[in-house]
Amino acid sequence: MRWRGQQLGVADESALPGLERMDGLVRSVTTPEFAGITFHEVLAKSALNHVPGASSMPFNWTINPYRGCSHACSYCLDPDTLILLADGRQRRLDDLRVGDHIVGTERSGNYRRYVETTVRAKWSTHKRAYRVTLADGTQIIASGDHRFLSDRGWKHVTGTMSGSEQRPFLTTNNRLQGFGLGGAANPDLLLDTDFPRGYLAGMIRGDGMIFRGIYVDAKRTREVNRFRLALADTEALERTRAFLLAEGIETLLRPFTPATTTRRQMTAIHTARREAVAHIEELILDPADPSSGWRAGFLSGVFDAEGSCSRGVFRISNSDPRIIRTIMESLAHYAFSAVVEPEHANGVRNVRLLGGLPARQRFFQLARPAITRKLAMLGTAVKTASDLRVVGVENLGYDIDMVDITTGTGDFIANGVVSHNCFARGTHEYLDLDAGADFDSQIVVKTNVAEVLRRELRAGSWQHEHVALGTNTDPYQRAEGRYALMPSIIEALAESGTPLSILTKGTLIRRDLGVLAAAREHVPIDLAFSIAVFDDALQHSIEPGTPTATARLEAVRAATAAGFGVTVFMMPVMPHLTDSIPALDDALARIKEAGAVRVVYGALHLRPGVKPWFMQWLEREHPELVSSYRGLYPGATANAPKGYRQWLSKRVRPLIRAHRLDGRAEEEQTMRARGPGPVIATRSAGAVGTGGPAWAPRRDAKPSGPRFDVSPPTLF
């Protein structure tokens, strides 16, 4: 590489702005959280980059905290994979949403510990499926590129000992970290028709009160029927009330005891109707032959009523021998190991579940208790008690739709094992790096960019001109999740009175909406999102490394809710692929529904060096369009012909008006005069690649796995 071999102290006029002298290189870092990526951390000499005077860009200044882009993703897991939520429950990967609170891990002292994190982005694609089987029966279906934490570090599902695919990979000598599922994922017994009755039996016999009798006083004799259940945890109370209502038993809700300095407030459900109380008594009897669903419900209810999980010790307490016996029989039915501890002075005995965290998590997944407070495991050390040895990695021989997420910690818990976010792809031609493999795997990070920026903004010569971010590489690429440079950049610009705009295709910007809202009190701020492809199948094919249109529209919606007037760059529009009236109408309808106020559109632009890669993809995926594209983009032509662009405008403009959006073509946007006001950069959003083509596939990519990124990138 040109810049790695440079002599210290010798200027390189062709180097990146701020990197003319490589004294600034601090270190090159690889990290398990970003598989296959090297971060070249530098101390930049400058932060503000002046746009060349000959440029048609509608702004004079830009900031690029990163060179390269880690937006790409090696999609990883089967959508049915169970992900551990922060409240202790598990949810299908496909059902997760950006912003959900889940469990990740962080190293603290001598141990890696389970901590709360959030889902920051979500992607999907179609890839070859591999089944990883562990000794305890846990199975995980993942792509070959995915990585899990083993006792020997992070390992890919597949790899080789040498050659282009050389990398650490899973073998039968490895043991994964976590607690596993202990076999096939448990069915959702909460949906079993017998589960509610089992739950009512466990809950009411464990913590409820039923009284039926005759009350005689001096005036009259009365029959008294009463049912009451008082709890501090409303989750279990609401579930019990709903299950009773499903049985035709209506209950009333009332305060029971107020909160004190040592106790939480308690609320009660109750009824005094004779028929209702009699029906409840029938419902909570043990069946002659309890079904699996009833037993799961009973365990769920009695744990909500009398269970605890203090300091990782799982116990259910009761003084009724019949209840203790039913608990033990139900646990044995599901192959749990448990013991009954010696009786206390008050007659209460504890059933203690054996097997540590793996057994507890299997119980929670099976029984689905309502009270999330009791499920918490945050802060617990990652200690592997289950037998999570890898016993097999099987190529299933077919491709499936897969899903990946990005989290705040860079990992998450999938089917009970520690799983990480996947990254790999890219290019940096301006650094003499491979045009098909390095843009997202060799990332230059200006770690001191905010400090340098503050110094430059204090200079007397600074005229507080508009600064555009996202004009070269995306400032909210996933590397920003690791380095978090943008909040300080935004604050520095706002404090100096410098207006700014941000163009991104990432969803990580949602993290900084609060910072942006505060900055908006001091300076004008424009936000824009690049969304090129709204058809999921086409997006999976041409830009698998970016968030889906749905995810990006959710970010638009969040920014709109924060009070920003958002622009969406519907670029590039690809001839014969995304330029039909139904496709354009659907895209504009979704943009409008997300709350955006304006749209910029433009036709596909194929820059030198990019066209061969794009045409290879077209020949593979849409061979019927090759001759048409050769006619539209003959020889070295990069732009779509003027006739096509005019035709596109005639098609798009009525649709923009119909959806009551402000809109303009790319040419109109870039022709606007460059001045101090905040103007969003647009030219890059319509280009497929430039000097550093972010979309280009790896040279070693298989034909079935194109790696394009049609939105946006480098300007100069």
BABA-862170 format. One record per residue (C-alpha): x, y, z. Coordinates in steps of 0.5 Angstrom, whole numbers, plus 2048, in hexadecimal, padded with zeros to 3 digits. Last residue first. Example, Ala and Ser with C-alpha at 12.3 -4.5 7.8 and 13.67 -1.06 7.14 Angstrom:
81B7FE80E/8197F7810/
***
This chain:
7E581A7F6/7DE8197F6/7DE8127FA/7D880E7FB/7D180D7FB/7CC8087FA/7CD8027F6/7D17FE7FA/7D27F77F7/7D57F17F9/7D27EB7F5/7D27E47F8/7D07DF7F3/7D67E07EF/7DA7DF7F5/7DE7E57F7/7E67E47F6/7E77EB7F3/7E27EE7F8/7DC7F27F5/7DC7F97F4/7D77FD7F8/7DC8027FB/7DF8047F5/7E58097F8/7E680D7F2/7DF80D7F0/7DA8087F2/7D38077EF/7D180E7EF/7CA8127F1/7CC8137F8/7D28167F6/7D081C7F3/7CB81E7F8/7CE8227FE/7C9825802/7C982D802/7CA831809/7CB838807/7D283B806/7D283B7FE/7D38367F8/7CD8387F3/7C88327F2/7CB82E7EB/7CC8287F0/7C48287F2/7C18297EB/7C68247E8/7C381F7ED/7BC8207EB/7B78237F0/7B28227F5/7AD8257FA/7A88207FC/7A18207FB/7A08197FA/79D81A7F3/7A28207F2/7A881B7F2/7A48167EE/7A381B7E9/7AB81D7E9/7AD8167E8/7AB8147E1/7AD81A7DE/7B381A7E2/7B58137DF/7B48157D8/7B881B7D9/7BE8177DC/7BD8127D6/7BE8177D1/7C481A7D4/7C78137D4/7C98107DA/7D08127DD/7D680E7DD/7D880D7D6/7DF8097D5/7DC8057CF/7D48057CF/7D08077D5/7C98077D2/7CA8027CD/7CE7FD7D1/7C97FE7D6/7C47FB7D1/7C87F57CF/7C97F37D6/7C27F37D8/7C07EC7D6/7C67EA7DA/7C37EC7E1/7C77E97E7/7CD7E67E4/7CE7EB7DE/7CC7F17E2/7D17EF7E8/7D67EF7E3/7D47F57E0/7D47F87E7/7DC7F67E8/7DE7F87E1/7DA7FF7E2/7DE8017E8/7E58027E6/7E28097E2/7DC80B7E5/7D58087E4/7CF80D7E6/7C880B7E7/7C38107E6/7C18157EB/7BC8177F0/7BC81C7F6/7B681C7FA/7B38207FF/7AF821806/7B081A809/7AB81780E/7AB81080D/7A580F809/7A8814804/7AE810803/7A980A803/7A580D7FD/7AB80F7F9/7AE8087F9/7A78057F7/7A680A7F2/7AD8097EF/7AC8027EF/7A58027EC/7A78077E7/7AD8037E4/7B48067E6/7B78017EB/7BA7FB7E6/7B97FD7DF/7BD8037E0/7C08047E7/7BE80A7EB/7C480C7EF/7C280F7F3/7BB8107F7/7BF8157FB/7BB816801/7BA81D805/7B881E80C/7B582480F/7B7823816/7B382381C/7B581D820/7AF81981E/7B281B817/7B8818819/7B581181B/7B1811815/7B7811811/7BA80C815/7B4808814/7B580980D/7BC80680D/7BA800810/7B47FF80B/7B9800805/7BE7FB808/7C47FD80B/7CA7FC807/7CF7F6805/7CA7F2801/7CA7F87FB/7C97F57F5/7C67EE7F6/7C27EF7FD/7C07F67FA/7BD7F37F4/7B97EE7F9/7B77F37FE/7B47F87F8/7B57FF7FB/7BC8007F8/7C08077F8/7BF80A7FF/7C480F801/7C2813807/7C281A808/7C381F80E/7C382780E/7C682A814/7C5832815/7C983481B/7C8836823/7C2832825/7C382D820/7C982B824/7C4828829/7C0824824/7C7821821/7C981F828/7C281C829/7C2819822/7C9816823/7C780E824/7C280F81F/7C881081A/7CA80981B/7C5807815/7CA80880F/7C880B808/7CB81180A/7CB819808/7CD81E80E/7CC82580D/7CF82B811/7CF832813/7D5835817/7D483981D/7DA837821/7D6833826/7D282F821/7D882D81D/7DC82A823/7D5827826/7D482381F/7DB82181F/7DB81F826/7D581B825/7D881881E/7DE814821/7DB80E824/7E180A823/7DE803823/7D6804821/7DA80981C/7DD803819/7D6801817/7D5807811/7D280D814/7D7812811/7D680F80A/7DC810806/7DD816801/7D781B801/7D5818808/7D681E80C/7D5825809/7D782C80C/7D483280B/7D883880C/7DA83B812/7DF840810/7E683D813/7EB842812/7EC843819/7ED83C81B/7E9839820/7E583481B/7EC83181A/7EE830821/7E782D822/7E882881C/7EF82681E/7EC824825/7E6821821/7EA81D81C/7EF81A821/7ED813820/7ED814818/7EC80D816/7EE809810/7EA80380E/7ED7FD80B/7E87F880A/7E27FC808/7E67FF802/7EA7F9801/7E87F37FD/7E67F57F6/7EA7FB7F4/7F07F87F8/7F47FE7FB/7F98037F8/7F68087FD/7F280C7F8/7EF8057F6/7EC8047FD/7E77FE7FC/7E27FA800/7DF7F4803/7DF7F080A/7DB7F1811/7D77ED815/7D47EE81C/7D67E9821/7D37E3825/7D37E182C/7CF7DA82D/7C87D982F/7C47D8829/7C77DF827/7CA7E482C/7CD7EA82A/7D37EE827/7D67F5825/7D47F882C/7D07FD829/7CC7F8824/7CC7F781D/7C77F281A/7C87EC815/7C27E8812/7C27E280D/7BE7E0807/7C07D9805/7C57D6800/7C67CE7FF/7CB7C8801/7CA7C8808/7D17C9809/7D27C5810/7D67C7816/7D77C281B/7D87C0822/7DA7C7825/7DB7C782C/7D57CB830/7D57C6836/7D17CA83A/7D47CE840/7D87D483C/7D97DA840/7D77E183D/7D77E4844/7D07E7846/7D07EF846/7C97EE842/7C57E8844/7BE7EA845/7B97E5845/7B57E784B/7B47EE84A/7B07EB843/7AA7E9847/7A67E5842/7AA7DF842/7AB7DB83B/7AB7D483E/7AF7D1838/7B47D7837/7B47D983E/7B67D2840/7BB7D183A/7BE7D783D/7BF7D5844/7C27CE842/7C77D183E/7C87D6844/7CA7D1849/7C87CA848/7C47C984E/7BD7CC850/7BC7CC857/7B57CB85A/7B47CE861/7B07CC867/7AC7D086C/7AA7CD872/7AB7D4876/7B17D1879/7B47CF872/7B47C986F/7BA7C686C/7BB7C7864/7B77C385F/7BC7C2859/7BC7C3852/7BE7C084B/7BA7C2845/7B87BD840/7B17C083E/7AD7BB841/7B27BC847/7B07C3848/7A97C1848/7A97BC84D/7AE7C0852/7A97C6851/7A37C1852/7A67BE859/7A77C585C/7A07C785A/79E7C185E/7A27C2864/79F7C9865/7A57CD868/7A77D1862/7AE7D485F/7B07D4858/7B87D5857/7BD7D7852/7C47D9855/7C77DE850/7C87E3855/7C17E3857/7BC7DF852/7B67DF855/7AF7DB855/7A97DC859/7A37DE855/7A77E084E/7AA7D984F/7A47D6851/7A07D884A/7A67D6845/7A77CF848/79F7CE848/79F7D1841/7A57CC83F/7A17C6842/79A7C883F/79E7C8838/7A17C2839/79B7BF83B/7997BD842/7957B6843/7907B6848/7907BE848/7927C284E/78D7C6850/78E7CE84F/7887CE84A/7837CB84F/7847D0854/7847D684F/77D7D384D/77A7D3854/77D7DB855/7797DD84F/7737DA850/7737DD857/7747E4855/7797E785A/77E7E9855/7857EC856/78C7EE852/7917F2857/7967F7856/79C7F785B/7A17FD85C/7A87FC85D/7AB7FB864/7B17FD868/7AF805868/7A8804867/7A4803861/79C802862/7987FC863/7937F985F/7917FD85A/78B7FB856/7897F7850/7837F384E/7827EC84C/77E7E9846/77E7E1845/77C7DF83E/7827DA83E/7867DF839/7847E483F/7887E0843/78E7E083F/78E7E783E/78E7E8845/7947E4846/7987E7841/7967EE844/7987EC84B/79F7E8848/7A17EF845/79E7F384A/7A47F184F/7A27F3856/79D7EE857/7967ED85A/7917E7858/78B7E785B/7857E285A/77F7E285F/7787DF860/7747E0866/76D7DD868/7697E286D/7657E0873/7627E6876/7617EB87B/7657E9881/76B7E687D/76C7E0879/7717DF873/7717D986F/7777D786B/77B7D8865/7827DB865/7877DB860/78E7DE860/7937DF85B/79B7DE85C/79D7D785A/7967D3859/7947D9854/79B7DA850/79C7D384F/7957D184E/7947D7849/79A7D5845/7987CE844/7917D1842/7947D683D/7997D083A/7947CB839/7927CE832/79A7CF830/79C7D682D/7A07D7833/7A37D0832/7A77D482C/7AB7CE82A/7B27CD82D/7B87CE829/7BC7C7827/7C17C582C/7C47C8832/7C37CF830/7CA7D2831/7CD7D5837/7D27DA835/7D97D8832/7DA7D382C/7DF7CE82D/7E47CC828/7E87C6826/7E27C3821/7E47C981D/7E27D081C/7E67D5817/7EC7DA818/7ED7DD811/7F07DA80B/7EB7DB805/7F07DE800/7F57D9801/7F77D5807/7F47D180D/7ED7D280B/7E67D580D/7DF7D380F/7DB7D6815/7E07DB817/7E37DB81E/7E47E0823/7E97DE829/7EB7D782B/7E67D6830/7E17D882A/7DE7DE829/7D97DD822/7DB7E081B/7D67E0815/7DA7E080E/7D77D880D/7D07DB80E/7CC7D9814/7C87D3816/7C87D281E/7C77CB821/7C77CA829/7C87C382A/7CC7C3830/7D27C182C/7D17C6827/7CF7C6820/7D07CC81B/7CC7CB815/7CF7CF80F/7CA7D380A/7CC7D6803/7CA7DD803/7C47E2801/7C47E9805/7C17ED80B/7C37F380F/7C27F6815/7C57FC819/7C67FF820/7C37F9824/7C47FB82B/7C97F9831/7C87F6838/7CE7F383B/7D07EB83C/7D77EB83F/7DE7E983C/7E27E8842/7E97EA845/7E77F1846/7E17F3842/7E17F083A/7DB7F2837/7D57EE835/7CE7EF831/7C77EE833/7C17F1830/7BD7F8830/7BA7F9829/7BC800826/7BC7FD81F/7B77F781F/7B77F0820/7B27EB81D/7B77E8818/7BB7E681E/7B67E2822/7B57E5829/7B87E282F/7B67E5836/7BA7E783C/7B87EF83C/7BE7F1838/7BC7EC832/7C07E6830/7C07E4829/7BC7DE826/7BE7DC81F/7B87DB81B/7BB7E0816/7C17DC814/7C77DF816/7CD7E3812/7CD7E880D/7D47EA80C/7D37F180C/7D67F7809/7D57FE80C/7DC7FE80E/7DE80480A/7E5807807/7E880D809/7E580F810/7E4816814/7E281980D/7E182180E/7DE825808/7DF82C806/7DD830800/7D682E7FE/7D182D7F8/7D68297F5/7D882A7EE/7DF8297EF/7E482E7EB/7E58327F2/7E882B7F5/7E482A7FC/7E882C802/7E8827807/7E782980F/7EB824813/7F2825813/7F9822815/7F681B816/7F881781C/7F7810819/7F480981B/7F4804815/7EE800817/7EF7F9814/7E97F5812/7E87EE811/7E37ED817/7E17F381A/7DF7F1822/7E57ED822/7EA7F3821/7F07F481C/7F47FB81D/7F97FE819/7FC80481E/7FE80B81F/7FF80D818/800815818/807815816/805812810/80581980D/80081B807/7FB81880C/7F781E80D/7F381E806/7F5817803/7FC816800/7FD8197F9/80281E7FB/806819800/80A81D805/81081A808/81181A80F/810812810/81180F809/80B80C806/80B804806/804804809/80180A805/8028077FE/800800800/
***
